[in-house]
């Protein structure tokens, strides 16, 4: 059966050229039963493909005439720009014409579009955006949420533990992942009202393997595989971690661990807790990051992670 991976070619600071170049790189590593479906201005796409000497027949095109800008109000743009690449992409995803949809465009529009089209999995209060976290032992962990939910309630953090555990197990290939709550101390009574209440929900759960609180200094060690926090905290930690890689470049030295903090290696982050694979890429995505965004989409489809999340929440209801 043909796998169709949807890609918004108009989203991102360097679109459409960087996205098209990334699609070309990705196509070279896809199999014959995997096809990229490109959403956006077909004329611009064809011009870039001809410039690169690439046969357009390698891709499927869905021509759109509108673009949702990076700074636009997400809800207004989704409801008003019906022929935007993001809107049309979600329409195809909802109808099952594509198996996943990815964009490096407006993050808010991608979240709103996902909620409006494929909707959240039954039982999920709020979807979350995770990010891969490289560990000093060479493994990968995951932190969530990193931006979808600046404010959270305790039961939302509890559900992030379920979502993050499934993501770590099936995407990061971590066996029996250890789930921890990011806090200002390891003791149970530490933290604000949110983390104290979330800890009480998590400590006796059988839904995931909870190992207690961890601190910011534990992000890269092996105390936990899944680090749970609200999106405000997670986004700050993510941006700080990303800056370490930039600092190494400015200081003129290379290090194998800090190289793993380069966002290009991961391409993007899925929106966990919705009814189809949706990947949000970094706004400054270059071709290498776009290629990896495509392959994360592919992995989400192949592992059936959405179905596994759906089943987990069905059992929890």
C-alpha positions in Angstrom: 0.0 0.0 0.0 1.3 3.4 -1.0 2.3 5.7 2.0 1.7 9.3 1.3 3.6 11.9 3.4 2.2 15.4 3.2 4.6 18.3 3.2 3.8 22.1 3.3 6.3 23.7 0.9 5.2 27.3 1.8 5.9 27.1 5.6 9.2 28.3 7.1 11.5 31.3 6.9 13.3 29.9 3.8 10.3 28.5 2.0 9.7 27.3 -0.6 13.3 26.6 -1.8 14.6 25.1 1.5 11.5 22.9 1.7 11.8 21.7 -1.9 15.5 20.9 -1.5 14.7 19.0 1.7 12.0 17.1 -0.2 14.5 16.1 -2.9 17.0 14.9 -0.2 14.2 12.9 1.5 12.9 11.4 -1.8 16.4 9.8 -2.5 16.0 7.7 0.7 12.3 6.8 0.4 11.2 3.5 -1.1 8.9 3.1 -4.1 5.9 2.6 -2.0 6.5 5.9 -0.2 5.6 9.2 -1.9 5.8 12.9 -0.9 2.7 15.0 -1.5 3.7 18.7 -1.8 1.2 21.4 -0.8 1.7 25.0 -2.0 2.5 27.0 -5.2 3.1 24.4 -7.8 4.7 26.9 -10.3 7.3 27.9 -7.7 7.9 24.2 -6.9 8.4 23.3 -10.5 10.8 26.1 -11.1 13.0 25.0 -8.2 12.8 21.3 -9.3 13.8 22.2 -12.9 16.6 24.4 -11.6 17.9 21.3 -9.7 17.4 19.0 -12.6 14.9 16.9 -10.7 11.9 15.2 -12.4 8.6 16.7 -11.0 6.9 13.3 -11.6 8.7 12.0 -8.5 6.3 14.0 -6.4 2.6 14.6 -6.1 1.4 18.2 -6.1 -1.6 19.9 -4.5 -1.6 23.5 -5.8 -2.7 26.2 -3.2 -2.9 30.0 -3.6 -2.6 31.3 -0.1 0.1 31.2 2.6 -0.3 31.6 6.4 2.5 33.9 7.5 4.7 33.1 10.5 3.4 36.1 12.4 -0.3 35.8 11.6 -3.0 35.1 14.2 -3.5 31.4 14.0 -7.2 31.0 14.5 -8.0 33.9 12.1 -5.7 32.5 9.5 -7.1 29.0 9.7 -10.7 30.2 9.4 -10.1 32.8 6.7 -7.4 31.4 4.4 -9.2 28.3 3.2 -6.8 27.8 0.2 -3.6 28.1 2.3 -1.2 25.2 2.1 -1.7 24.4 5.8 -5.5 24.4 5.5 -5.6 22.3 2.4 -3.0 19.9 3.9 -5.2 19.3 6.9 -8.2 18.8 4.7 -6.4 16.0 2.9 -5.2 14.5 6.2 -8.8 14.5 7.6 -10.1 12.8 4.5 -7.4 10.2 4.5 -5.8 11.2 1.2 -2.4 11.5 3.0 -1.1 9.6 6.0 0.7 12.5 7.7 1.2 16.2 7.4 4.3 18.3 8.2 5.1 22.0 8.1 7.8 24.3 9.2 5.3 27.2 9.1 3.2 29.0 11.7 3.2 26.7 14.8 -0.1 28.2 16.1 -1.8 27.6 12.8 -0.6 24.0 12.8 -2.0 23.4 16.3 -5.3 25.0 15.5 -5.5 23.3 12.2 -4.9 19.9 13.8 -7.5 20.5 16.5 -10.1 21.7 13.9 -9.5 18.9 11.4 -8.4 15.6 12.8 -9.2 16.6 16.4 -7.9 15.2 19.6 -7.9 11.6 20.6 -10.9 10.8 22.8 -9.9 11.3 26.4 -7.0 13.6 25.7 -7.4 17.0 27.4 -4.7 18.9 25.6 -2.3 17.7 22.9 1.4 18.2 23.6 4.6 18.9 21.6 7.6 16.8 22.7 11.2 17.2 21.8 14.0 14.7 21.6 16.6 15.1 24.3 20.1 13.6 23.7 21.6 11.9 26.8 25.2 11.8 27.8 25.0 8.0 27.7 24.3 8.2 23.9 20.6 7.4 24.2 17.6 9.6 23.5 15.0 10.9 25.9 12.0 13.1 25.5 10.7 16.3 27.1 7.1 17.5 26.9 5.4 19.9 26.6 7.7 22.4 24.9 5.3 25.0 23.8 1.7 23.9 23.0 0.4 24.6 26.5 2.0 27.5 28.5 -0.5 26.9 31.3 -1.4 23.4 32.5 -3.5 21.7 35.2 -2.3 18.6 37.1 -4.3 16.1 35.1 -2.9 17.5 31.9 0.7 16.9 33.1 -0.4 13.4 34.1 -1.6 12.8 30.6 1.7 14.1 29.2 3.3 11.3 31.2 1.3 8.8 29.2 1.9 10.5 25.8 5.6 10.9 26.5 6.0 7.3 27.7 4.5 6.0 24.5 6.6 8.3 22.3 9.8 7.3 24.1 9.0 3.6 23.7 7.9 3.5 20.1 9.8 6.4 18.5 12.9 6.7 20.6 13.0 2.9 21.2 13.4 3.2 25.0 12.3 0.0 26.8 10.1 0.7 29.9 10.8 4.4 29.9 11.3 6.2 33.2 8.9 9.2 33.5 9.8 12.2 35.8 8.4 15.5 36.7 10.6 18.6 36.2 10.8 20.5 39.4 12.9 22.7 41.6 13.9 19.8 43.9 13.7 16.1 44.0 11.6 15.8 47.2 7.9 15.1 46.9 6.8 18.2 48.6 8.9 20.6 46.5 7.6 22.8 43.7 4.6 25.0 43.1 0.9 24.1 43.4 0.9 22.6 39.9 3.8 20.2 40.4 2.8 19.2 43.9 -0.7 18.2 42.6 0.7 16.5 39.5 3.1 14.5 41.7 0.2 13.3 43.8 -1.5 12.0 40.6 1.6 10.4 39.2 3.1 8.7 42.2 0.7 5.7 42.4 -0.1 5.3 38.7 0.2 2.1 36.7 -0.2 4.1 33.4 3.6 4.7 33.2 6.8 4.1 35.2 7.0 7.2 37.4 10.4 7.8 39.1 9.6 11.1 40.9 11.0 14.7 40.5 14.1 15.7 38.6 15.8 19.1 38.4 17.0 21.1 35.4 20.5 19.7 35.8 19.1 16.2 35.1 18.0 17.0 31.6 20.9 15.2 29.9 21.6 12.4 32.4 19.9 9.0 32.7 17.7 9.7 35.7 14.6 9.8 33.5 13.8 9.1 29.8 10.6 11.2 29.8 10.6 14.7 31.4 7.2 16.2 32.0 6.5 19.9 32.4 4.2 22.7 31.2 4.9 24.2 27.9 6.2 27.5 29.4 9.0 25.7 31.3 9.7 23.2 28.5 10.1 25.9 25.8 12.6 27.8 28.0 14.6 24.7 28.6 14.5 23.7 24.9 15.7 27.1 23.7 18.5 27.1 26.4 19.6 23.6 25.3 19.6 24.7 21.6 21.8 27.7 22.5 24.6 25.4 23.7 25.1 24.1 20.2 25.2 27.7 18.8 27.7 28.7 21.5 30.1 25.8 20.4 30.0 27.1 16.9 30.7 30.7 18.0 33.6 29.5 20.2 35.0 27.5 17.3 35.1 24.0 18.7 33.2 20.8 18.0 32.0 18.2 20.5 30.0 15.0 19.6 27.5 15.6 22.4 26.8 19.2 21.7 26.4 18.3 18.0 23.4 16.3 19.0 21.7 19.5 20.2 21.6 20.7 16.6 17.8 20.9 15.8 18.6 19.9 12.1 19.1 16.3 13.3 15.6 15.9 14.5 13.7 18.0 11.9 10.6 18.6 13.9 8.3 17.6 16.7 5.0 15.7 16.5 1.7 16.9 18.0 0.9 14.1 20.4 -2.7 13.3 21.3 -4.4 14.0 18.0 -6.0 11.5 15.5 -3.3 11.6 12.8 0.5 12.1 12.5 1.2 15.9 12.4 4.8 17.2 12.5 5.8 20.8 13.2 9.2 21.8 12.0 11.5 24.6 13.1 10.8 28.0 11.4 14.4 28.2 10.3 14.4 24.7 8.9 17.1 24.1 6.2 17.0 21.2 3.7 18.6 18.7 6.1 16.0 19.5 8.8 13.2 19.2 6.3 14.5 15.8 5.2 14.5 14.6 8.9 11.0 16.1 9.4 9.9 13.8 6.5 11.5 10.8 8.1 9.9 11.5 11.5 6.6 11.6 9.7 7.4 8.2 8.1 8.3 6.8 11.5 5.1 8.0 13.1 3.1 6.3 10.3 5.1 3.0 10.4 5.0 2.6 14.2 1.2 3.3 14.4 1.8 5.6 17.4 -1.5 7.4 17.0 -3.3 4.0 17.3 -1.3 3.1 20.3 -2.2 6.5 22.0 -5.8 6.0 21.1 -5.8 2.5 22.7 -4.1 3.7 25.8 -6.6 6.4 26.4 -9.5 4.1 25.6 -8.3 1.8 28.5 -7.8 4.8 30.8 -11.4 6.0 30.3 
